[in-house]
């Protein structure tokens, strides 16, 4: 069986568009329950296997969906949905077996996808004897907090670099 990548996407835009996206995801979730196969919106033909599986929307959370994909996130497919409805999105994803951990932000027609790489993953260690993780002189019970810290640093550095480049261009 394929490694499944866990994804959480939040769409932002005009309420009519996000309502349509809510209906789209609800219908895909229902079709998947009935057909027991991954889903794509009707307006997207086979997109290299980037199907949505196990789609969920937690009660009270509108415009936010949790789902799985095989091996890697389906960022391009989510981008096509956002372009179709003219909205923005933030997609967080993880599949640690394939070393996938990142965040994609689509805003004003620009996609920024930032993920951890092997160097990031190698920056902490697991002590199997104590079942604890070690990172920057600290001990952690779970790798989640470390991964979140590393990703937030990488995102911050990315946007600071863009800001600095823009400042250089203005001078």
Phi, psi and omega in degrees: 000144181293148169292135182257129178272129179271129184232143171229122180239140176236123178262143178226136179168198179299144185301323179297317180294316181291329174296319178295321178294319177303315179296320179301311182292324176297318181291323177295320179297318179295316178298322180293322178298321182283312187272340182058039174222159178299159187235153170225152173299152181301330183276002176241120176281175183317119182249062177058037175078017182278048184286154175267130177236150173051050182290131178224149171227116184287142182309132177087348179257106177266151178070005179239129182228144176246137181199174179239154172226164178279123172069306188227164178291158178257054187303316182295323178293318177297322177298318179296324175296313180299318179295320180301318182263359179058055179229172174257168175205160169234126181240121174253139184215154176202138171208090190291336176297328177257010180056044177254120177204112183190188181216132175246133180238124177244111185219129180054039177080006181246127178260125174240119181240113183241126181223161177285150177244182184301322179298319177297312181298324181284355184280355175226159183230156175254125173268103185295332180293323181254354182055043177233155179258145180238129183209123178050045176079003180248160179247136183230145177280338184222153178279347184303312181297323179294313180300317178299317179299312180298318181293316179299320177298316182295319178295313180300315179298319180300310183288329174294321178297319178296316180299316180295321177296319178295321178295321178295321180295323182291327183291000000 
